[in-house]
Amino acid sequence: MFSKECREHLNEVEETGLEHMLSALKVAIKLQLLVPALIIHSIAPRFFTRTASDTMRNILNNR
């Protein structure tokens, strides 16, 4: 079902295909939710000054 490269990656991250899909979707949703905050920040920089960087740092630290 999965290619050799896919199986190797799943082994590296110690996840099943379903676990990997769910964790990737969770990250994608978190990043999508940042888009409105980033748009607002681009127009009015005093708002959401650390929201995106804090969220991305949290995503990377919790991998």
HELIX and SHEET records of a PDB file:
HELIX    1   1 LYS A    4  VAL A   13  1                                  10    
HELIX    2   2 GLY A   17  ILE A   43  1                                  27    
HELIX    3   3 THR A   51  ASN A   61  1                                  11    
END                                                                             
